[in-house]
């Protein structure tokens, strides 16, 4: 009977395993179909951008990878966020050649995007699931085309460090730390492996013929007899031009830097009034400039040709700014050329030991990775309970409680998937629970025997001080925000135009209207007077010409003529005073003020007349 019972149990177990394998095969097929659909969607959207029409392969590759970066929201993640996700998932302690499953890769991407959403404001939240799916499918298309379900730590680090956002200097420093020995010298075999893996990114966007891996790629970057340090590595990859196999990498960062740069210049081909991004100026043709779309696609007009040398501009400067920069450069004695990057010490700095600052979460099964973000990781879910353990014991208990909570959440949300797991996974979960119970018992006994109230009080005091510091910083932040808001309101009130207050008072509006009407009448009267004055002056000029002609005729008749004046001399015009420009006062006129704008003959005649009149008055007074 025991033998038959054992046989029936084995038969049931084997049938269960067969059904589980069938279900897993169906699930894998469905998952692979979903992966292929997402992959086709990404490439279809990239094809819709018509990036293949760009004639230069370097710009074409950089634009395609920039599109993938923005589509996967990786432009919002810098290298430091990626390193934090690596450490949180334990990749910093793993060997670079270690391979792990796609589920663990998905957990790493989940860490990156969930942490990104925590940093982003609520109005700019991203679709985490879509971003994870798109980036996962892109990485699998690049590094797992045969669908083996395995990927190495080195590949994940190099790929994410290359296509994430941030500064290229920080990314290259991290890449060098992964391909160099502890002494700070690059390992050529690791650099060759880096090129082999990173050049799969252009191949994935169908640019393999231009930027595929070759055996000469490593030798074209560095000579093998030299010891390559960090500074030499940065000098080579950030030079202008960079190595041919990696020329698309700095260009992708330049695209990100200039995509919002505005140029108030008209394109000579498409005649758009302004440009965004790069601007290209032809050297042989005078003032011939193209926007980046026209230049990339080889458009030309007039006498311009695609064979002409073009200069690329990443910003726009006014002519005055160009002149001031040229003068400052010519007057400065020191060289204005800045180094491409800061100089770093030859010996790498000793990294900090972060093992006891934020302990990494233990990941023992696929379910742990899949649900690592299904529960909040900040804080202890059992923080209301009072434990009398030491600080280290409390940290370990918190991690175990999180694991148990994740497992319970998995059972509640996905009971079907839990039933379809294999027997080995069930054994791992049972061993996890057993290990948790054993650790609870041992830690409880040890805590009862070795209670250290001083440690507990010290930790409580430290937590209290931290809470007080946080409260002080929050209050200071609130006061600063209130001050900023107050200053902003004052600035808006001060910059408010005075017409706004005037529009609210009808009396002021009526007075303003009357003043404007009076001003118009005065201006019309002044213009009429000026016109009549001009006509009178013209008539007076004509009369003076006739009078002068008459005097010339009389002078030709003889010196005894009674009309001839021997004392008649030509005098200079009397300098006229400057008329007042004030509209509210009436200036005092001199006899010469009315002669403004009159010809020299009229002024001369009036000057002589005034002289004669003055001499007659003097004679009359003496007599």
MOFENKA-V739151 format. One record per residue. N is the residue number from 1. PSI is psi in radians with two decimals (999 if undefined). OMEGA is omega in radians with two decimals (NA if undefined). Layout:
BEGIN
N_PSI_OMEGA / N_PSI_OMEGA
END
This chain:
BEGIN
1_-0.70_3.11 / 2_-0.67_-3.14 / 3_-0.73_3.14 / 4_-0.69_3.11 / 5_-0.70_3.12 / 6_-0.67_3.12 / 7_-0.74_3.11 / 8_-0.67_3.13 / 9_-0.73_3.12 / 10_-0.68_3.12 / 11_-0.74_3.12 / 12_-0.68_3.14 / 13_-0.73_3.14 / 14_-0.68_3.10 / 15_-0.64_3.10 / 16_-0.70_3.12 / 17_-0.68_3.11 / 18_-0.76_3.12 / 19_-0.65_3.09 / 20_-0.72_3.12 / 21_-0.66_3.11 / 22_-0.80_3.12 / 23_-0.69_-3.14 / 24_-0.65_3.11 / 25_-0.73_3.12 / 26_-0.72_3.14 / 27_-0.69_3.12 / 28_-0.67_3.11 / 29_-0.75_3.10 / 30_-0.68_3.12 / 31_-0.72_3.12 / 32_-0.64_3.08 / 33_-0.68_3.09 / 34_-0.69_3.12 / 35_-0.79_-3.14 / 36_-0.63_3.12 / 37_-0.77_3.11 / 38_-0.65_3.14 / 39_-0.75_3.11 / 40_-0.62_3.12 / 41_-0.75_-3.14 / 42_-0.81_-3.11 / 43_-0.53_3.09 / 44_-0.71_3.10 / 45_-0.63_3.09 / 46_-0.65_3.11 / 47_-0.55_3.13 / 48_-0.34_3.10 / 49_-0.14_3.14 / 50_0.72_3.11 / 51_-0.35_3.12 / 52_-0.26_3.12 / 53_-0.12_3.07 / 54_2.18_-2.98 / 55_-0.41_-3.13 / 56_2.17_-3.05 / 57_-0.58_-3.14 / 58_-0.85_3.12 / 59_-0.63_-3.14 / 60_-0.78_3.13 / 61_-0.78_-3.14 / 62_-0.68_3.12 / 63_-0.68_3.14 / 64_-0.80_3.13 / 65_-0.57_3.05 / 66_-0.65_3.08 / 67_-0.79_3.11 / 68_-0.71_-3.14 / 69_-0.79_-3.12 / 70_-0.60_3.13 / 71_-0.62_3.11 / 72_0.09_-3.14 / 73_0.44_3.09 / 74_-0.24_3.10 / 75_-0.22_3.09 / 76_-0.03_-3.08 / 77_2.21_3.08 / 78_3.14_-3.04 / 79_-0.50_-3.14 / 80_-0.64_3.04 / 81_-0.65_3.11 / 82_-0.75_3.12 / 83_-0.68_3.11 / 84_-0.71_3.10 / 85_-0.67_3.07 / 86_-0.79_-3.10 / 87_-0.64_3.14 / 88_-0.51_3.12 / 89_0.16_3.02 / 90_0.25_-3.13 / 91_-0.34_-3.13 / 92_-0.35_3.13 / 93_-0.02_-3.08 / 94_2.65_3.06 / 95_2.57_-3.07 / 96_-0.44_-3.13 / 97_-0.01_-3.13 / 98_2.41_3.10 / 99_2.54_3.07 / 100_3.07_-2.99 / 101_2.98_3.10 / 102_-0.54_3.13 / 103_-0.68_3.11 / 104_-0.64_3.04 / 105_-0.70_3.10 / 106_-0.61_3.09 / 107_-0.67_3.11 / 108_-0.77_3.12 / 109_-0.62_3.08 / 110_-0.72_3.09 / 111_-0.77_-3.11 / 112_-0.83_-3.01 / 113_-0.60_3.09 / 114_-0.67_3.06 / 115_-0.58_3.09 / 116_-0.76_3.13 / 117_-0.50_3.07 / 118_-0.57_3.14 / 119_-0.45_-3.08 / 120_2.62_3.04 / 121_2.84_-3.06 / 122_-0.42_3.14 / 123_-0.14_-3.10 / 124_0.60_3.12 / 125_2.53_-3.13 / 126_2.87_3.04 / 127_1.75_-3.01 / 128_-0.81_-3.08 / 129_-0.74_3.13 / 130_-0.71_3.13 / 131_-0.74_3.12 / 132_-0.78_-3.10 / 133_-0.78_-3.11 / 134_-0.80_-3.12 / 135_-0.68_3.11 / 136_-0.76_3.14 / 137_-0.64_3.11 / 138_-0.75_3.13 / 139_-0.67_3.11 / 140_-0.64_3.08 / 141_-0.54_-3.12 / 142_-0.70_-2.94 / 143_-0.06_3.06 / 144_1.05_-3.11 / 145_-0.40_-3.13 / 146_0.06_3.10 / 147_0.83_3.08 / 148_-0.32_3.11 / 149_0.28_-3.13 / 150_2.53_3.09 / 151_2.53_-3.04 / 152_2.81_3.13 / 153_-0.72_-3.12 / 154_-0.73_-3.13 / 155_-0.79_-3.12 / 156_-0.75_-3.13 / 157_-0.80_-3.10 / 158_-0.70_-3.10 / 159_-0.86_-3.12 / 160_-0.61_3.10 / 161_-0.44_-3.11 / 162_-0.73_-3.02 / 163_0.04_3.08 / 164_3.02_3.12 / 165_-2.88_3.14 / 166_-2.97_-3.10 / 167_2.46_-3.14 / 168_-0.50_3.12 / 169_-0.79_3.13 / 170_-0.65_-3.14 / 171_-0.75_3.14 / 172_-0.59_3.08 / 173_-0.71_3.11 / 174_-0.72_3.12 / 175_-0.71_3.12 / 176_-0.62_3.12 / 177_-0.41_-3.14 / 178_-0.29_-3.10 / 179_0.24_-3.13 / 180_2.81_3.09 / 181_2.97_-3.12 / 182_-0.42_3.13 / 183_-0.04_3.11 / 184_0.34_3.11 / 185_2.36_-3.09 / 186_2.45_3.05 / 187_2.11_-3.04 / 188_-0.64_3.14 / 189_-0.65_3.11 / 190_-0.64_3.08 / 191_-0.66_3.07 / 192_-0.69_3.09 / 193_-0.65_3.08 / 194_-0.81_3.11 / 195_-0.71_-3.13 / 196_-0.68_-3.09 / 197_-0.71_-3.05 / 198_-0.47_3.11 / 199_-0.06_3.00 / 200_-0.33_3.09 / 201_-0.85_3.03 / 202_-0.59_3.11 / 203_-0.58_-3.13 / 204_-0.53_3.09 / 205_0.45_2.99 / 206_0.60_3.06 / 207_0.49_3.12 / 208_-0.70_3.13 / 209_-0.49_-3.12 / 210_-0.63_-3.03 / 211_0.69_3.04 / 212_2.86_-3.11 / 213_2.40_3.01 / 214_2.81_-3.13 / 215_-0.39_3.14 / 216_-0.07_-3.07 / 217_-0.74_-3.13 / 218_-0.75_-3.13 / 219_-0.47_3.10 / 220_-0.33_3.13 / 221_-0.84_-3.07 / 222_2.52_3.00 / 223_2.35_-3.00 / 224_-0.32_-3.13 / 225_-0.15_-3.13 / 226_2.61_3.02 / 227_2.03_-3.04 / 228_2.04_3.07 / 229_-3.13_-3.13 / 230_-0.75_-3.12 / 231_-0.69_3.10 / 232_-0.65_3.10 / 233_-0.79_3.14 / 234_-0.68_3.11 / 235_-0.68_-3.08 / 236_-0.82_-3.05 / 237_-0.33_3.12 / 238_0.19_3.13 / 239_2.99_3.11 / 240_1.84_0.08 / 241_2.72_3.07 / 242_3.10_3.06 / 243_2.53_-3.01 / 244_-0.63_-3.09 / 245_-0.37_-3.12 / 246_0.41_-3.09 / 247_-0.38_-3.14 / 248_-0.37_-3.06 / 249_-0.95_3.08 / 250_-0.50_3.10 / 251_-0.62_3.10 / 252_-0.66_3.09 / 253_-0.62_3.08 / 254_-0.62_3.04 / 255_-0.75_3.13 / 256_-0.56_-3.09 / 257_-0.51_-3.01 / 258_0.04_-3.04 / 259_-0.29_3.09 / 260_0.24_3.13 / 261_2.31_-3.08 / 262_2.33_3.09 / 263_1.98_3.11 / 264_1.02_-3.08 / 265_2.47_3.13 / 266_2.38_3.07 / 267_2.35_-3.08 / 268_-0.20_-3.14 / 269_-1.02_-3.10 / 270_-0.14_3.07 / 271_0.53_2.99 / 272_2.52_-3.01 / 273_-0.39_-3.12 / 274_2.99_-3.11 / 275_2.67_3.02 / 276_2.41_3.12 / 277_-2.31_3.12 / 278_2.71_3.03 / 279_2.37_-3.06 / 280_2.29_-3.12 / 281_2.25_3.14 / 282_2.35_-3.14 / 283_-0.77_3.12 / 284_-0.69_-3.07 / 285_2.44_-3.11 / 286_2.14_3.04 / 287_0.71_3.08 / 288_2.01_-3.06 / 289_2.51_-3.10 / 290_2.56_2.99 / 291_2.98_-3.03 / 292_-0.60_3.14 / 293_-0.74_3.14 / 294_-0.68_-3.13 / 295_-0.74_-3.12 / 296_-0.58_-3.09 / 297_0.12_3.01 / 298_0.47_3.12 / 299_2.50_3.12 / 300_2.68_3.13 / 301_2.75_3.11 / 302_-2.42_-3.14 / 303_-0.03_-3.12 / 304_2.55_3.13 / 305_2.70_3.10 / 306_-0.25_3.12 / 307_-0.14_3.14 / 308_2.63_3.11 / 309_2.28_-3.11 / 310_2.53_3.09 / 311_2.31_-3.07 / 312_2.33_3.13 / 313_2.38_3.11 / 314_0.04_3.10 / 315_2.95_3.11 / 316_2.34_3.10 / 317_2.45_3.10 / 318_2.78_3.11 / 319_-0.63_3.11 / 320_-0.69_3.11 / 321_-0.70_3.10 / 322_-0.73_-3.14 / 323_-0.75_3.13 / 324_-0.68_3.10 / 325_-0.71_3.13 / 326_-0.71_3.12 / 327_-0.72_3.14 / 328_-0.63_3.11 / 329_-0.69_-3.12 / 330_-0.54_-3.12 / 331_-0.37_-3.12 / 332_2.37_-3.13 / 333_-0.59_-3.10 / 334_2.76_3.12 / 335_2.32_-3.12 / 336_0.04_-3.12 / 337_2.14_-3.12 / 338_2.64_3.09 / 339_2.72_-3.11 / 340_-0.51_-3.10 / 341_2.77_3.06 / 342_2.66_-3.14 / 343_2.34_-3.13 / 344_2.67_3.11 / 345_2.62_-3.12 / 346_-0.68_3.11 / 347_2.22_-3.13 / 348_2.60_3.11 / 349_2.57_3.14 / 350_2.13_-3.09 / 351_2.64_3.11 / 352_2.56_3.09 / 353_1.80_-3.10 / 354_0.28_-3.05 / 355_-0.55_-3.07 / 356_0.16_3.12 / 357_-0.99_3.05 / 358_1.72_-3.06 / 359_2.36_3.12 / 360_2.57_3.14 / 361_2.25_3.07 / 362_2.30_-3.14 / 363_1.88_-3.02 / 364_-0.19_-3.11 / 365_2.99_-3.13 / 366_-0.61_-3.11 / 367_-0.58_3.11 / 368_-0.70_-3.13 / 369_-0.67_-3.10 / 370_-0.47_-3.06 / 371_0.36_-3.09 / 372_-0.32_3.14 / 373_0.21_3.13 / 374_-0.29_3.08 / 375_2.66_3.11 / 376_2.36_-3.10 / 377_-0.20_-3.12 / 378_2.12_3.11 / 379_2.86_-3.13 / 380_2.19_3.14 / 381_-0.29_-3.14 / 382_0.74_-3.05 / 383_-0.26_-3.12 / 384_-0.32_-3.13 / 385_2.65_3.12 / 386_2.06_3.09 / 387_2.48_3.13 / 388_0.64_-3.14 / 389_2.97_3.06 / 390_3.04_-3.07 / 391_-0.73_3.14 / 392_-0.74_3.13 / 393_-0.70_3.14 / 394_-0.69_3.11 / 395_-0.75_3.14 / 396_-0.67_3.11 / 397_-0.65_3.12 / 398_-0.75_3.11 / 399_-0.74_-3.14 / 400_-0.68_3.10 / 401_-0.69_3.09 / 402_-0.73_3.13 / 403_-0.79_3.13 / 404_-0.69_3.10 / 405_-0.69_3.09 / 406_-0.72_-3.13 / 407_-0.71_3.11 / 408_-0.69_3.11 / 409_-0.67_3.08 / 410_-0.75_-3.14 / 411_-0.63_-3.11 / 412_-0.71_-3.03 / 413_-0.70_-3.05 / 414_1.20_3.12 / 415_-0.56_-3.11 / 416_-0.77_-3.14 / 417_-0.53_3.10 / 418_-0.64_3.12 / 419_-0.44_-3.11 / 420_-0.02_3.14 / 421_2.74_-3.10 / 422_2.96_3.14 / 423_-0.53_3.13 / 424_-0.68_3.11 / 425_-0.68_3.10 / 426_-0.68_3.09 / 427_-0.68_3.11 / 428_-0.69_3.13 / 429_-0.69_3.09 / 430_-0.70_3.11 / 431_-0.58_3.08 / 432_-0.78_3.13 / 433_-0.72_3.12 / 434_-0.73_3.13 / 435_-0.65_3.11 / 436_-0.76_3.13 / 437_-0.73_3.13 / 438_-0.72_3.14 / 439_-0.65_3.09 / 440_-0.80_-3.11 / 441_-0.79_-3.12 / 442_-0.71_-3.14 / 443_-0.61_3.11 / 444_-0.76_3.12 / 445_-0.75_3.14 / 446_-0.64_3.13 / 447_-0.60_3.10 / 448_-0.60_-3.11 / 449_-0.68_-3.03 / 450_1.25_3.05 / 451_2.30_3.14 / 452_1.62_-3.10 / 453_-0.47_-3.14 / 454_-0.71_3.12 / 455_-0.73_-3.12 / 456_-0.78_3.13 / 457_-0.64_3.12 / 458_-0.75_3.13 / 459_-0.66_3.11 / 460_-0.70_3.10 / 461_-0.72_3.12 / 462_-0.74_3.11 / 463_-0.66_3.13 / 464_-0.74_3.10 / 465_-0.70_3.11 / 466_-0.72_3.12 / 467_-0.71_3.10 / 468_-0.72_3.11 / 469_-0.72_3.11 / 470_-0.73_3.13 / 471_-0.72_3.11 / 472_-0.75_3.13 / 473_-0.67_3.12 / 474_-0.74_3.11 / 475_-0.71_3.10 / 476_-0.67_3.11 / 477_-0.72_3.12 / 478_-0.72_3.12 / 479_-0.68_3.11 / 480_-0.72_3.11 / 481_-0.69_3.10 / 482_-0.71_3.11 / 483_-0.71_3.10 / 484_-0.74_3.13 / 485_-0.70_3.13 / 486_-0.79_3.12 / 487_-0.62_3.12 / 488_-0.72_3.12 / 489_-0.73_3.10 / 490_-0.72_3.14 / 491_-0.71_3.12 / 492_-0.69_3.11 / 493_-0.67_-3.14 / 494_-0.62_-3.12 / 495_0.02_3.14 / 496_2.26_-3.10 / 497_2.56_-3.12 / 498_-0.34_-3.14 / 499_-0.36_-3.13 / 500_-0.75_3.11 / 501_-0.58_-3.13 / 502_-0.57_-3.13 / 503_-0.33_-3.11 / 504_-0.19_-3.09 / 505_1.97_-3.11 / 506_-0.53_3.13 / 507_-0.78_3.11 / 508_-0.64_3.11 / 509_-0.73_-3.14 / 510_-0.76_3.11 / 511_-0.71_3.12 / 512_-0.65_3.13 / 513_-0.73_3.11 / 514_-0.72_3.12 / 515_-0.73_3.11 / 516_-0.69_3.12 / 517_-0.75_3.11 / 518_-0.68_3.11 / 519_-0.74_3.12 / 520_-0.73_3.13 / 521_-0.76_3.13 / 522_-0.69_3.12 / 523_-0.70_3.10 / 524_-0.74_3.12 / 525_-0.72_3.14 / 526_-0.72_3.13 / 527_-0.64_3.11 / 528_-0.73_3.11 / 529_-0.73_3.12 / 530_-0.65_3.13 / 531_-0.76_3.11 / 532_-0.66_3.09 / 533_-0.72_3.14 / 534_-0.72_3.12 / 535_-0.73_3.12 / 536_-0.69_-3.14 / 537_-0.63_3.10 / 538_-0.76_3.11 / 539_-0.71_3.13 / 540_-0.65_3.10 / 541_-0.73_3.12 / 542_-0.73_3.11 / 543_-0.68_3.14 / 544_-0.60_3.07 / 545_-0.74_3.10 / 546_-0.73_-3.14 / 547_-0.71_3.12 / 548_-0.66_3.10 / 549_-0.67_3.11 / 550_-0.71_3.11 / 551_-0.64_3.13 / 552_-0.66_3.11 / 553_-0.73_3.14 / 554_-0.59_3.14 / 555_-0.54_3.13 / 556_-0.31_-3.12 / 557_-0.44_3.11 / 558_2.77_-3.12 / 559_-0.29_-3.13 / 560_0.07_-3.12 / 561_2.32_-3.14 / 562_-0.34_-3.13 / 563_-0.25_-3.09 / 564_2.44_-3.14 / 565_1.93_-3.11 / 566_-0.40_-3.12 / 567_0.17_-3.09 / 568_2.01_3.09 / 569_2.74_3.13 / 570_2.11_3.14 / 571_2.77_3.12 / 572_2.62_3.08 / 573_2.49_3.12 / 574_2.28_3.13 / 575_2.30_-3.07 / 576_2.46_3.08 / 577_2.63_-3.13 / 578_2.22_-3.12 / 579_2.59_3.14 / 580_2.43_-3.13 / 581_0.02_-3.12 / 582_2.34_-3.10 / 583_-0.24_-3.04 / 584_-0.10_-3.10 / 585_2.70_3.10 / 586_1.95_-3.07 / 587_2.71_3.09 / 588_2.17_-3.05 / 589_2.37_2.95 / 590_2.97_3.14 / 591_-0.42_-3.11 / 592_-0.12_-3.10 / 593_-0.55_-3.11 / 594_-0.08_-3.13 / 595_0.18_-3.14 / 596_2.23_3.11 / 597_0.09_-3.12 / 598_2.66_-3.13 / 599_2.97_-3.08 / 600_-0.56_-3.12 / 601_-0.77_-3.14 / 602_-0.78_3.14 / 603_-0.70_3.14 / 604_-0.77_-3.13 / 605_-0.78_3.13 / 606_-0.61_3.12 / 607_-0.76_3.12 / 608_-0.69_3.12 / 609_-0.71_3.12 / 610_-0.63_3.14 / 611_-0.77_3.12 / 612_-0.74_-3.13 / 613_-0.67_-3.13 / 614_-0.68_3.13 / 615_-0.66_3.10 / 616_-0.69_3.12 / 617_-0.67_3.13 / 618_-0.73_3.12 / 619_-0.74_3.13 / 620_-0.63_-3.14 / 621_-0.71_-3.14 / 622_-0.65_3.13 / 623_999_NA
END
